[in-house]
Each structure stands twice: as structure tokens, then as C-alpha cells.
């Protein structure tokens, strides 16, 4: 980093833009990292393999001791205590090793977001994350040269109660990796701010609440600290104009995301157990449904297959966590009240999250479509892992062309109202004769679709993959001319040969 870093005291003498608190100037960019703390990722049930980012406008910057409004008609204003990095010298295509040299200061930030506004621009998060005052920063800066980037700590208090505490040792992607990665794509300029992610414990605040965030370096001599960044939540008075754009809305999915879990949101637990991590997902992608079925049967679970559904495209594999939608039999008065407008079907397709599988209960009635190409496109655009319906699919050729894995009881040209009324989502459903709970793990291939209780997923997939290795070795021996007797299944002699082969690998 060229030149001397500006400390908080020297910065005041420089005459910072008073509208931007501790920062030396108005930041050109504020870049946030999505999931980055292992504790937060595990709380969300997924660990990303690579960092991903979003932008916040500089007009969202707030100062310590300030306020932030929760607009009328909203309920899900969420806080996220974070460590903020302030760029000192431009960085373009820098390595990990030199990345930290381009950071001048470290400070505290509160990455506030309004989940009620996520529905229509979740990809950018502009309205949800970009409101005035939604990025308080400060109150002072720490000299980046005097702290260890691997030993920084962030803590958050709400109304005096400690709710978040973690260190940069808990990051999935280090500050150096983030800076180097970003610099591959764009130039980081002096004054730019990088928000490095929030640990578990973030949640919702209401008018009257006071949020405090502090960043320090407890292992450094003198334990330098930013001091507490204080923000009070107030009740706004100006409503949104629905004639200009989308109005706020909230559902249990958004409440769960804002609070961090269904339990924290007061909604009760979903199917408990192991989260679908990237490692577990990769294993399930390799494991055949038939092998998983055999392992579940050994554990006493026979009623776990979604029967009567087949993939529109046989070459697609399906792995994800269940998001559920339930249809009831068509009744004209009920369809009049629940079938039109922004109904339960459209809402769940609009809010499905990356990695989720939409599981639709249609009672095995394939006499009309339960989705068509537009809804398939929406699910695909939101990153859904697939769709399973024990009803029909309309526009089946176009749906198959979308590219998202879809398993269905068959194609049918009729619209929804011929047989079904979209009724509710995020409840336990019966699909293809099998109970499916939100959060269950769903796996599909050409043999069909199976539902795995999350708590058994690691054990079952490891056993299935081990059996696949054994079966592949047995097939090689049969292909080489050995008789099946004693080989399938392995007797003591062949078991010893197999184990010796494994050890040699």
C-alpha cells in the first residue's frame, strides 16, 4: 500500500465528508459478501463453494448514533453486524498475497435489509438493501497495518444483549481472497467499502430497538477497537405508492430468512437434522436413487419413494431440499376465491430459493397441468434445484427445454382449474403416496424420486456410495468370467479379496 494509512484521528484533520461518518470520503462502491461465516452458512443450511456479492448505494451509508426508519407496512427490518474493509489504494488483478496491502482501514458496519421488499428484486437486493441509512459505518477506523486480518472480531448487541460474536477465523472466504477475487472483475478504488459478511445471530428489529456493532482485534497489543456503532430503529411515516412499484409483502419463507431460522421467527421447526451442505450435495449427485433406497430400507424406511413420476428429461439428476405446495380438488367457489390473482401457486414459484425442490401435491391427479413453461422459467431463474409433481405438466416440451429437472405424472394440455385449486405452501404434503416435509432432502434420477430425512442423509449417502464401489468391483469380476455364486453377495473369501483391493487403492 503506497503512502501512510490515514488513522481515524488523522482522517478528521483531513476533513472527511461529514455525511459519511468515519469514512475518508463518499465511497464509490459498497460491496457486500453474501454467505461468508461458517456459522451463518450452517444456520442457512448451505455452504457456498465460492464467494458471491451484491452492491449497495453510497447513499445508504449512515453514521454512528444515527437512526434508521422501518417503513410503514413492513415487519422484517433485519440487522447484520459486519467487519467492513476500506480500500486505501486501487486494486486490479492482485494476488491473495498482496491483497491486504490495498486495505487501509477496518471498521464496523451494520448491513441492514428490509426483507419485505425482496420478492421482486432479490437478484439485486437494491430496494431491500439500499434504503437511506441502511449501511451505518464506524464510528472510528482501525489502521489495517496494525491488525491481523485473521484475528478480527465482530460483536453485535440489540438493546444491550449480545446476539452475535465471531472472528475472521470463522470466515469461509478470507479478506485476502475476497479482495483478490473482486479485483479480477473490477477495480477497487480508494474509499470503496467491502462488507465481509455476517455471522449467525442476525435477526429482526422493531422501532425502539437499539443495535450496536463493534469490531476489535483482541489478540493485538492494546486490543484496538472501533468502539460501538449505535443505530436506533424508528417508525417511518411515509408509505410506499403501489402505483409506482411493488408494495412490501411478507410470508413465512421471508420471515424465516430474515430471522435466520423458523424457530427464531416463531414458526416452529422444519424437518430437523443435517443441512444440505455442498459436500453432501455432491455426494448425493453421485449416489443412485436405487442405492439410497436400499440403505433407507435397511434402516426401516420403506415409504420414501414418490411413486408414479418420471423425468421430462432422463439425463437430469435432481438433488435439493423440499419446498412444498398443496393443491385441493377443484370446487368452483373455492377456485373463485383461491385460484386467480397472485395465488399460492404463483407465490411459491416467486419465492423458491436456490437449491430448493418444489414438491407439489396434486393427489396423483394428472388430468390437468400443475405448472407450465412460465412457472418453470421462474423457478429456473431463481435457482431452484427442480420440480416434482404427482400431477400433470402443461407445455411439457417447452418445460423440458427450460433445463430445470422436472418429474411429473405426465403431460396434459388443460389448465389448472379443471382439476385443482392452489391452496397452501410450506406444509407437509403427500406427493406420489409419500409424505414430504419442508426441508426434507429430495433426490431423483431415471429410477424415480426418493425423500431422505435430513438427519439420516450423511449416513445413508456414505453407505450408498460404499455399496456402489463394492457393486462396481463385483461387476468387474463377473465381466472377467467369475461365477455369481459366492461373489454376489460376497462370501468370506471374496470379501477378503475386495477389502485387499480397497486397501491397495
Buried (B, 14 or more C-beta within 10 A) or exposed (E): BEEEBBBBEEBEEEEBBEEBBBBBBEBBBBBBBBBBBBBBBBBBBBBBEEBEBBBBBBBBBBBBBBBBBBBEEBBBBBBBBBBBBBBBBBBEEBEBEBBBBBBBBBBBBBBBBBBBBBBBBBEEBBBBBBBEBBBBBBBBBBBBBBBEBBBBBBBBBBEEEEBBBBBBEBBBBBBBBBBBBBBEEEBBBBBBBBBBBBBBBBBBBEBEBBBBBBBBBEEBEEEBBBBBBBBBBBEBEEEBEEEEEEBBBBBBBBBBBBBBBBEBBEBEEBBEBBBBBBEBBEBBEEBBBBBBBBBBEEEEBEEBBBBBBBBBBEEBBBBBBBBBBBBBEBEEEBBEEBBEEEBBBBBBBBBBBEBBBBBBBBBBBBBBBBBBBBBBBBBBEBBBBBBBBBBBBBBBEBBBEBEBBBBBBBBBEEEBBBBBBBBBBBBBBBBBEBEBBBBBBBBBBEBBBBBBBBEBBBEBBBBBBEBBEBBEBBEEBEEEEBEEEEBBEBEEEBEEEBEEEEEEE
